[in-house]
């Protein structure tokens, strides 16, 4: 509850603005990401499907990387239980990363594991950069005014941090 109150009241504790030496994130930024994610995660299935539909609409080449989704119209995919299941897994992975912002070693290992899993599927760094851009857009759409400039910056830093370690996991023999 303290994180939510700090986010809502703009707590003036100067310790909330001291960045972690490993992540570069401040406690205030971590609290902001965790609070805003809790709002989005309440509707994680539709938000996850929205993320993938936008990804495939913006970057159709990614759709062809999924054998189950290859050649399927986006209007059909919006109703697909297979897409919903995959989107749910992705949203759960994001939730796990967000939940572990305070446990840097675990966060690093989780992100590297995501990279390793996707490296076996030959995904490149650009795919995660593209997902970051779309996830930022979806956060703005779903949160509206609840995503403050601090929240946008905190999310951008958090996703860049996750991508840094995901990229390490993408590398063969990391």
N, C-alpha and C positions, 0 to 999 in steps of 0.2 A: 504494500500500500504506500510505503514511503516513496517509491519510484513514481507512482502515479501522482501523488501530492506534489512532489518536486517538479514534475513536468507541468502540472496545472498551475502551480503557484509561482513558478520561477524561483525556487529556493536560492537564496543568496549565499549559500555555503561555498566559500572559495575552493574547498577541497573537491567539489563536484566538477571543477574545471581544470584539474591537473591530469594531463594525458598519461595513460599507461605507457611505460617505456617500450613494450613490445608491440602493442596494437595501435598506439597513437590515439586511441579513443579515450575520452574523458568519462568519468562516471555519469555525468549528466547526459552525454550522448548515448551511452549504453541504456540508461533508463528511458530515454526518449524512444530509442529503437524498440525496446521491449514493450513499452506502453502502446506505441502505435501498431506494432505487430499484433498485440493482443486484440486490437479492434479489427484488423483485417482478418486474423485467423478465425474469428467467429464465423466467417463466411468463406472458409478456405477452399472448399470445393469449387464454387462458382468463380472465385478469384483465380484459382489455379487453372481452370479451364480457359478463362479469359486470357491469362498469360500465354497459354499455348496457342490459342486461336490467333492472338495478335502476333505471336512469334511466327506462325506459319503464314499469316497474311503478309507480314512485312518481309519475311525471309523464307519463301517457299522451299528453298533448297533444304532446309532443316526437316520439313515434313517428310521428304523422301528418305531420310535417314532412319525413319521408324517404319519397319515393314508393315505393321498393322495399320498405319495411317497413310501409307503411300497411295496416291491416286484417289483418296477419299475427299469429297467436297467438304469445305469448311462447315457448311450448314449441317452436314451429317456428323461431322466430328464434334460439333457443339453438343450433340445428344449421345455421343459415344461413351459407353461405360468404360471401355479400355482407356480412352483419353482421360476420363474422370479419375480412374484409378492411378494413372501415371501422374496426373496433376496433383492428386492427393499425396503421393509419395514425395513429390518435389516440394510441396508446401510444408510437409512434415520435416523434410530436410532443412528447409529454411528456418522453421521453428526451432529445430535442434541447434542450429548455429546461433540463433538469437538467444536461446536459453543458456548457451555456454559462453556468452561474451565475457563473463566474469571468470571463466576458467580457460585461460589462454592455451595451455597445453592441449586440453581436450578439443578446443575449437580448431586448433591447427591440425590435429589428427583427423577430425571429422571432415574438414575441408579438403585435406590431402586425399582422403579416401574417396570423396566425391570425384576428385580429379582422376584418381586411378581408375575408378569404375567407368568414367566417360572416356578416358584415354584408350581403354580396350575397345571402345566403339569408334575410335579414330576422330573424336571431336577435337576441335582446335580452340585456342584461347578466344578467338573472335566470337564463338558461340556464347560464351559466358559474358563477354562484353555486351553482346546484343541482348542477352537476357537481362542484364543489369539495367540497360536503357529502358526496356519494356517494363520491368518490375517497378522502376521509379515512376513511370507513367501510370501504372495501375495503382500504385500507392497514392499518388495524387488524386486519381479519379475516385478511389474508394474512400479516402480519408477527407478530401476536401480541405476545409479550413483547419481541421485537426492536425494536418501535416504543416507545421510551421517551418519557416526558413531553417531554424535549428534542426528540425526533424529531417528536412531534405538533406542538409549537410551531413547529419549523423548517418543517415541511410547510405548516402553516397560513399562515405568513408568506410562504413561497415561492409558494403558490397565489394568495394575495392580490396579491403583486407581479406575477405573470404576468397575473392578471385586470386589474390597473390598466392595463397596456399593451394587453391584448386589448381592453379597453373603449375605449381611444383609437382602435384600429383599426376598431372597430364604427361609429364616428362617420363620417357622410358627409363627404367633403372634409377628412379629417384632416390 
